Amino acid sequence: MKKLLIFTSIILAYSTCVAQDATKLFPSIDVKSLEGKLVNTNEFKNDSRPMVVAFWATWCKPCTKELNAISDVYDAWQSETGVKLIAISIDDARNTAKIGPYANGKGWPFEIYTDPNSDLKRALNVNAIPHTFLLNAKKEIVWQHTSYLDGDEYELYEAILKL
Amino acid sequence: MYEKLLCAPLFCIGSLFAQGTESGKISGNFQSNAQIYYEDSNLGIGPENLPEEKFLSNSFVNLQYTSNIFSAGMRYEANQNSLLGYDKRYNGEGIAYRFVRINRNGLDITAGNFYEQFGSGIILRAYEERNLGYDNAFDGIRLKYSPIEGVYLKSLVGKQRWYFDKSEGIVRGFDGEISLNEIFKALRDVRSQISIGGSLVSKFQQDLDPIYILPKNVVSWASRFNVHHGKWILGAEYVYKYNDPSATNNFIYKEGQALLANISYSQKRFGISFSGKRVDNMSFNSDRNLKGQEVSINYLPAFTKQHTYTLATIYPYGTIANGEMGLQAELSYLIKKGSRIGGGFGMGVLINFSNAYSIHQAQIDEKTSLGKSGTLGYTSDFFKMGDEKYFQEFNIELSRKINRKLKLIGTYVNTHYNSKVIAGYDYFGMIKANILVLETQYKLKARQALRTEIQHLSTKQHDGNWAMALVEYTVSPHYFFAIQNLYNYGNKSKKNHYPNLSAGYGKGTNRFTLGYGKQKQGIFCVGGVCREVPKSNGISLSITSSF
């Protein structure tokens, strides 16, 4: 009986917490700009229009594929929905100096930050990359997806159009 | 009564969570990798070297609660028993990571486990690389505080994780970073952004050595700067460590130091970067008696390209902590579409060159042999390179879209790999290999694609030549199927095939991957850490989920 009571109370306490899970606010974490400046994710802004946050690394082939695919259609996406993509690189000191040149060499028009201590990656429970999040005007996570298969960008765009 | 007393705090926690935190939420992720192992006479896997369990699995679940000012989390790990290639000391189950974090009025307090990095990590870095079975998280207290805009302070004290146990040493650290442009009003609108930083790290470990008197406290310090001006970024970090005799450096009393420096320039469609480093006796472990990297306090990155094509990963480099000097240059360029070479869609060019040499070493006096235990070990001229080449690599990747449906990527890699120093092989010396890869990506329909890879590695040393082919068919957003074969046709003793079939299904953040086939023996590296993967034959299943 004693055990049962304790167990029930744990479940109750837990479900009280779970019941609060109405919102899916994007966490507030410090990342670094390529210039080396600390930037809090609270400062990610797009005038109340949707934002896409995509995790990538210079050594991740599918990530490059995903960002290349979105880069090809980015102008059209932006003029239709005003969406902005923020690319978060999880590269560490091994590749830090290469991130900017790599992204520029691909011609990517995205805002880029680094997450060298994986703080944002952990806060968002990212297991493996690519992992892509879609945020609505209130900066709530409304859609997310892991891995990239050719054509996945259409899924993302459909989700953007639904906002 | 007893029950009520016990329940009350739990309810309180529940309502505490509920109160101040309308945005509070629970989230987490899960991963499970499992494999069934079979005997394979061709690969030489008999009953004697097959794992007794036949079925092995590594799993974990992370759970975290987050609100505006408070967060808490834990990771439960179950390795019953650990997959082949992971250290057997990971066998077991339990809560290997838990923390609470309070962030109020700019003071950020973490109690329990945490990961941290000072600067580039060459003085301190605790991180996890789950797929390598690497985790040197701290267990202790960390504070972060920003007294004014542009000044960021961190301090920590803790012990490092060592499998399901903890390392003996206690690590204390302090780090400060100042962004000059944010502090000084006069500099706010200047085009150059400058930040400087410094760290101090010390470890304490009892001296129980019967022969030597060892320093119980070992101090190291580092300083760094970063300048961003227009399209240029310049940065460097230097670390110095007082004498720290250890199993890794053969118990010499020499100081340690390392320097990393890099400069890059980039603009739309073009980027170039140069990096250089010098590492001298800079292995820094929280237990001096452990030789491996499992309780490293610092992180010494390998300045070489991180490859993804299978055959290009056969000879990977890892930093030699006892001493090395190396350079790396990378150029990335997108040739304009409409030009003769660029064609209708442009052509991507990526060139990378890197090398690593030993550092100069001289005897401390005529009577003492180089690196002798209990002495200062050796002297070294900071600017002089050693005679021994550890590694060198040149690679070029060209990628070009032929039309809307077809894209080709060609890669060439030339590697020089000092197998004695890097991998400890006795007989192969400097392995020189040439690798060619042709990848094609073909869109069958908007959401269906076919990808193929043809790879070839040629070398006269070690296992000789390899060939590989892969075909992958994907249907967005849910399915992939792949078939591949590696063939070690140049091997003098046994020409083995390593075929593999795999299929996956993903929906949202859930993914299931099933594979069947043979795995070659090799070294698998991510970042600066490598792990030996033994050859195997079997069925593998991987499930990941994030919520």
Interface residues (C-beta under 8 A of the other chain):
Chain A: K2 L5 I6 S9 I10 L12 A13 Y14 T16 C17 V18 A19 Q20 D21 T23 K24 L25 P27 S28 L34 E35 G36 K37 L38 T58 W59 C60 K61 K65 D92 A93 R94 N95 T96 A97 K98 G100 P101 Y102 A103 N104 G105 K106 G107 P116 N117 S118 D119 R122 A123 L124 N125 V126 N127 A128 H131 Q144 H145 T146 S147 L149 D150 G151 D152 Y154 E155
Chain B: Y2 E3 L6 C7 L10 F11 I13 G14 S15 F17 A18 T21 E22 S23 G24 K25 I26 S27 G28 N29 Q31 N62 Q64 Y65 T66 N68 Y115 E116 Q117 S120 G121 I122 Y127 E128 Y152 E177 S179 E182 Q193 S195 N226 H228 I233 G235 L260 N262 I263 S264 Y265 S266 Q267 K268 R269 F270 G271 I272 S273 F274 S275 Y299 P301 A302 F303 Q306 H307 T308 E330 L331 S332 Y333 L334 G346 G348 V349 L350 Q441 K443 K445 A446 R447 Q448 A449 R451 T474 V475 S476 P477 Y479 F480 G506 G508 T509 R511 G527 G528 T544 S545 S546 F547
